[in-house]
Amino acid sequence: MITDTAGRRDALHMCLSTSAAFIRFVGYAPHPSDRRRIADWGDRAVRWADSGLEELYFFIHQSEERLILDLAGEMEKQLPDRGLRASF
């Protein structure tokens, strides 16, 4: 499991060693970096899919619950059809 929290991206592990990934994304209602970090995860998921990622579980923790679906939609838009099974 990888956790992404605004202000602590230095703690992320960016190497994938399995065909599945579980990402816990912590947003901050709305923090200016939330959309940029979602876009970064989209880019990374595409690179990982090209390298063998088959399943992506993307859990969004957000203090403003009404924003969760918006961020999930943003992430879903980032993923082109590459046979990757993604759950939000």
C-alpha positions in Angstrom: 0.0 0.0 0.0 1.2 3.5 -0.9 -0.1 6.6 0.9 0.0 10.0 -0.7 -0.5 13.0 1.6 -0.2 16.7 0.6 3.1 18.1 1.9 4.7 14.6 2.4 5.3 13.3 -1.1 8.9 12.6 -0.1 7.5 9.6 1.9 6.2 7.9 -1.3 7.6 4.7 -2.7 7.5 4.9 -6.4 8.7 1.4 -7.3 6.1 -1.2 -8.1 7.1 -4.8 -7.5 3.7 -6.6 -8.0 0.9 -6.6 -10.7 -1.5 -4.8 -8.2 -1.3 -1.5 -6.4 -3.4 -0.1 -3.6 -3.1 3.7 -3.3 -4.5 5.7 -0.4 -4.8 9.3 -1.5 -5.4 11.8 1.2 -7.0 15.0 -0.1 -7.5 18.3 1.9 -10.9 19.7 1.0 -9.7 21.1 -1.6 -6.0 21.5 -1.3 -4.4 23.3 -4.3 -2.2 20.2 -4.9 -5.0 17.6 -5.0 -5.7 17.8 -8.7 -2.0 17.9 -9.6 -1.3 14.9 -7.4 -4.3 13.0 -9.0 -2.8 13.8 -12.5 0.6 12.6 -11.3 -1.0 9.3 -10.2 -2.7 8.9 -13.5 0.6 9.3 -15.3 2.3 6.8 -13.0 -0.6 4.3 -13.4 -0.2 4.5 -17.1 3.6 3.9 -16.8 3.0 1.0 -14.4 0.3 -0.5 -16.7 2.9 -0.5 -19.5 5.3 -2.3 -17.1 2.8 -5.0 -16.0 0.3 -3.4 -13.6 -3.0 -5.3 -13.9 -5.0 -4.0 -10.9 -5.2 -0.6 -9.3 -7.1 0.1 -6.1 -7.3 3.9 -5.5 -8.8 4.8 -2.2 -9.6 8.5 -1.7 -9.7 9.9 1.8 -11.1 13.4 1.9 -12.2 15.5 4.8 -14.9 17.0 2.6 -16.8 13.9 1.6 -18.7 15.7 -1.2 -15.4 16.0 -3.1 -14.5 12.3 -3.2 -16.6 11.5 -6.3 -15.1 14.5 -8.1 -11.5 13.4 -7.4 -12.4 9.8 -8.3 -13.8 11.1 -11.6 -10.6 13.0 -12.2 -8.5 9.9 -11.6 -10.7 7.8 -13.8 -10.2 10.3 -16.7 -6.5 9.9 -16.4 -6.6 6.2 -17.2 -6.8 5.2 -20.9 -8.1 1.8 -21.8 -5.0 -0.4 -21.3 -6.8 -3.5 -19.8 -6.1 -2.1 -16.3 -8.7 -3.1 -13.8 -9.2 0.0 -11.6 -11.4 0.4 -8.5 -12.2 3.6 -6.8 
